[in-house]
Amino acid sequence: MNGIKLISTGSALPKQAVTNHDMAKIVDTNDEWIVSRTGISSRHHCSDGENHTGLCLAAARQAMEQGGIAPEQIGVCIVATVTPDFLSPAAACLLQRDLGLGEDTVCFDLNAACSGFVYGLHVAECLLAAAPRKYGLVIGGEVLSRVVDFTDRSTCVLFGDGAGAALVEWRADYPSLHAVLGCRGNQEALYVPGVHTGQPSFVHMDGQTVFRFAVEALPRCAKEVADKAGIALDQVDRFVFHQANQRIIDFAVKKLKVDPDKCTGNIARTGNTSAASVPLLLDELVASGALTSGQKAMCVGFGGGLTWAGGLLELA
């Protein structure tokens, strides 16, 4: 058995919190409508002087400081995102520069939308097995406020900005993530047009289609990870589900028949932050002591692509 463990975490949110009442000033909506359908009360949006690179950098630095790991010990740096500051250079390349990582560090961005962070964990697990330096940074960062249409109340109230980071270590005697990854190609249910399509680069979503996909994919993926790891779901210490919609999470918890207290989230305060969602919640759990050394967190993401990804991550 060989794999990775979580050494430390970090996170960064923009200073500006945007409440549902704030959203009601710019689009035809209200707090009751948003909360009842999504569970979201507020989200954070970048303002002047804040950007994707800055959020990812702050989260990564925090994780490295918490883990006591120096730049020269990092072998892999992956940023999961759909909203980087630049198409090129990659956000991970800018982190290599700003964190002072070695020039031979493997650095790249990964686009698997809301599943991206968990995809990144498994990619890091594979790459670190062959890397000379066994510590890796996996960051999920998004500035979704750049790609929402603030005249569309069905989507603009959902999304927020933020970044979360995980510092992991690979060892031959560490457990596998038992990762389960999947994709069902779909360019209609949830998409953002590219820069040369002639369409505005806004999030487009068929809410009913995405909901039906999510309530099927999330519990199925969680069960498959547990089966692959050879454990029962009640042996998992924490479930870290992508924070897309509280109704989706509630449905999955009921279907999986797991303890709701093991599935607490932060969607009410952060909204849907896509690839940043799972690492932001992971950092909250570690920082609060809700996830401690030796405990296992089942991380599951699902979203645009359509993609899904799950893995069992143990805190060192």
Secondary structure, 3 states (H helix, E strand, C coil): CCEEEEEEEEEECCCEEEEHHHHCCCCCCCHHHHHHHHCCCEEEECCCCCCHHHHHHHHHHHHHHHHCCCHHHEEEEEEECCCCCCCCCCHHHHHHHHHCCCCCCEEEEECCHHHHHHHHHHHHHHHHHHCCCCEEEEEEEEEHHHCCCCCCHHHHCCECEEEEEEEEEEECCCCCCCCEEEECCCCCCEECCCCCCCCCCCCEECHHHHHHHHHHHHHHHHHHHHHHHCCCHHHCCEEEECCCCHHHHHHHHHHHCCCHHHHCCCHHHHCECHHHHHHHHHHHHHHHCCCCCCCEEEEEEEECCCEEEEEEEEEC
